[in-house]
Amino acid sequence: MMLLEMVKMMFRNQKGQGMVEYGLILALIAVVVMGTLAAMGTTLNGMFTKISGSL
């Protein structure tokens, strides 16, 4: 009987829910940043090439 109660309490515990939400938000931010850098990559590469060529 005691083991069954402990298992029920484990499934009701929601302490990890906040950490999972923060992890999902960080993953979404990382995907957006990678997408932005990929989209701007060629433009930034051209700018750095121009700057290094003028030095």
N, C-alpha and C positions, 0 to 999 in steps of 0.2 A: 504494500500500500504506500509506503514511504517513497519508493522508487518512482511510482506513477506520479505522485505529487511533485517530485523534483523535475521530472520530464515536462510536466505541464507548466511549471514555473519557468523552465528554460525557453519554452515556446512563447510565453507571454512577455519575456524580457525584451525591452525595446531600446536598451542602451546603445547598441551598435547601429541603430537606425540613423542617427545623426551623422556618424562617421561615414556611413555608406553614401548619404546624401552629399556630404562634402567631397567625397571621392568622385562622385559622378559630376559634380560642378567643376572640379579641377580637370577632369578628363575632357569635358566639353570645352573649357577654356583652352586646353592644350590643342585640341583639334582645330579650333578657330584660329589660334596663333599659327599653327603649321599651315593651314590653308591660306592664310594671309601672306605668310612668308613665301609660300610656293607661288602665289599669284604675283607677288612683287619681286620675285627672285631675279628675273631677267632684267628688270628695270634697275634694281640695285646693283647688279653685276655690271651693267653698262655705266652706271654712275661711278662706281669704284674704278673701273678701267680708265675712264676719262680722267679722273682725279690722279691716278697713279701715272698716267701718260704725261700729264702736265707737270708733274714733279720732275 
